[in-house]
Amino acid sequence: MESYNTAELQATDAKHHFHPFTNHPEMHRKGTRIITGAEGVYIYDSDGNKYLDGMAGLWCVNIGYGRTELAEVAKAQMEQLPYYNSFFQSAQLPAIELAELLAEVTPPQFNRAFFGCSGSDGNDTVIRLVRYYWELNGQPDRNVIISRENAYHGSTMAGASLGGMQGMHAVGGMPIPNIEHVDQPFHYRDENNLSADEFGIKAAQSLEERILKVGADRIAAFIAEPIQGAGGVIVPPESYWPEIQRICKKYDVLLVADEVICGFGRTGEWFGSNTYNIECDLMTLAKGLSSGYQPIGAVMVSDRVASVIDQEGREFTHGYTYSGHPVACAVALKNVQIMRDEKIIENARDNVMAYFHSQIATLADHPLVGEVRSKGFLGALELVKDKGTRAKFDDKGGAGIACRDAAGENRLIMRAVGDSMIMCPPLIINRAEVDEMVEKIGLSLDQANAALRGH
Ligand SMILES: *Cc1c(COP(=O)(O)O)cnc(C)c1O
């Protein structure tokens, strides 16, 4: 194995690399973890340590690391045609083929893909597209978009505005106008002792209340993740999505599923919309679309929306230099083909997901764990000081940080969102690797518990 001078790399990194989503003073104190290689579900750092990547990178490496076929198609495409754009009535082969395959694997109302480079810019596209759609429909005042508290829709001005994270709004002056936020379906933190299904209905009805308050003729769309990811893996009660669907239909509000995490097998079906029977009008895709091997995103446009634009539209003055980038599209195409041909989603669903649920469910007995939630290969442990009262240790996510840091020492990558410990392994994880993951989580919980309770 190649050897690296970690201290030197960290010093250069600290000096010249301005990091995203990072507490800079803390980073300068501790130094960065430098990742140098990966294979399957494992990543390696510059000191030669091997970690089980329980987060699939940033929720994206669905087919796992080390698939050389993707490198081969990237090389071949760069040699054939490294770049050409999709503006002004141009096209190139990989974008055409990927759009066709996406129409095949997405729900039947979707036959058109708009390409971008990320989930964030996809959600910028969503805002512009839904407002444009209503304008072409003769209802230009329908320009308000409703999202949810604690949602994550990316980090551009539009993405972060749609997102419901106050800490993000505070950096840079957001949200932009005409964005509303309603309740998230987080049952564990409900204080009214409702059953899960009662709570799911109530959370969904906060959408209806807001529609009526703002005026139905002002609402362009509602956007939501089928399962909230970065907000802490909030698995909604089964009653939630049918009620949301009813409300959107009743007021003719476009329904947008942000499938950036849930898409491409994460919930055990191709899309979260399949898992929850969501009939949406637009879908945002990224992350698993290329399994992170290339930066690419897409907005799937339903026939309902596309037909209005095809008939009534003028020039759609929106797009990116790299919309439909041939190398990114070629890699995403190969990734989706591998997923389909190797039945990666079916294998995960039929052979490992139920096992993952049953194994992480055993952690519910741990004195730190107030709740275990999971769906597909998304999981969360809610850390509490007191299981009876659901009280936390503090309001700064101290328990989550203690557990996350212990996991790192135990060579497991897990993330803490406040006091939710979250999991999102590659879809190719096998049962033995699940065992390793759960064993390391158990150990990390023990260590965090001892540190937090001072014994
Ligand atoms: C990650 C994420 C985004 C943003 O995607 P980027 O590629 O980071 O811009 C948007 N929506 C959801 C649900 C996400 O998880």
The ligand as an ORCA input file, in Angstrom:
! r2SCAN-3c Opt
* xyz 0 1
  C     -28.074     15.693     -0.683
  C     -29.445     16.148     -0.936
  C     -29.707     17.222     -1.796
  C     -28.623     18.054     -2.379
  O     -27.831     17.341     -3.266
  P     -26.378     17.918     -3.658
  O     -25.940     16.985     -4.738
  O     -25.553     17.863     -2.407
  O     -26.558     19.298     -4.120
  C     -31.014     17.531     -2.070
  N     -32.023     16.835     -1.536
  C     -31.810     15.800     -0.703
  C     -32.970     15.049     -0.177
  C     -30.516     15.438     -0.355
  O     -30.305     14.462      0.506
*
